[in-house]
């Protein structure tokens, strides 16, 4: 593994001081959010002024689950209703038998509503459904199409650009995260949703999206970026062999439009970068955060993801929830497997219901690599 420089201190305040209390951490958290959006992902709007959801179809499946297709329509500015856009989503409702089984075996399950997983991408997530979780997913390319080396402005950015030409600098990841947050809006509007049990997940570019959405919105109670790599849970400063780096991500032949339009200027200048991805993950704290990764997924930088995980741990320690920061590797490469989803279900059950798990969510790569001293700072002592 190559370490470009030691990872910067997330507790260091802009004014030269250092976070010393949880209240100061809230202030520092806003500084970090502003930095991550201003330099890497771009700024993005809040919810549209008007939105509507129309059911398209509903289907009961052999296993007892229900699959429902929805159409979302968004009007950013109510004074200009002719400028809008939409997207489709799928809602998977767990079988009544699954819900009944969970109520019998899990204390407090369903007392204040059922848990919900927002999934960025199109995936049924059966291990979660079987445990009584509702799954809401969407094909995020509807809002921002993806074509390597040929950025396409999708309907979301086109609408907001027409209304406010210079207001937002969002790249594709931020657009996709915006769409995921609209699914959070929808989930919280359902009478049988537990508002304290909203999780989000996604794999690869969608894992980057899920992590950003959770970092920005504290309504999301648990985050699971899977195989998210560069611009996700991987480090820009600690690089494993054959992994994607900042230059590859922002290459004009690849995916430079995924991030802030100016983020490419940091390629080759990582030593000057004022943050690394543990800053983004620190925004999720103290909420539970699980990275699920493939040991052979070299492009997603498993070594650098370990370093970012280790650099995020002091924030969770400082906030008094050390076990809420998790990582889980499996054999194999770049895929979101049933094994990953089972691990997510275990992690969510532990976080939401106190269910014990046999998983070790602190175990790094096997065999354990020897990491260089990636950072020298320690968490502050509250009140000091």
Secondary structure, 3 states (H helix, E strand, C coil): CEECCCCCCCCECCCCCECCCHHHHHHHHHHHHHHHHHHHHCCCCCCCCEEEEEEEEEEECCCCCEEEEEEEEEECCHHHCCCCEEEEEEEEECCHHHHHHHHHHCCCCECCEEEEEEEEECCCCHHHHCCCCEEEEECHHHCCCCCCCCCCCCHHHHHHHHHCCCCCCCCHHHHHHHHHHHHHHHHHCCCCEEEEEEEEEEECHHHHHHHHHHHHCCCCCEEEEECCCCCCCCCCCEECCCCCCHHHHCCCCCCHHHCCCCHHHHCCCHHHCCCCHHHHHHCCCCCEEEEEEECCCHHHCHHHHHHHHHHHHHHHHHCCCHHHEEEEEECCCCCCCHHHHHHHHHHHHHHHHCCCCCCCCCCCCCCCCCCCCCCCCCCCCCCC
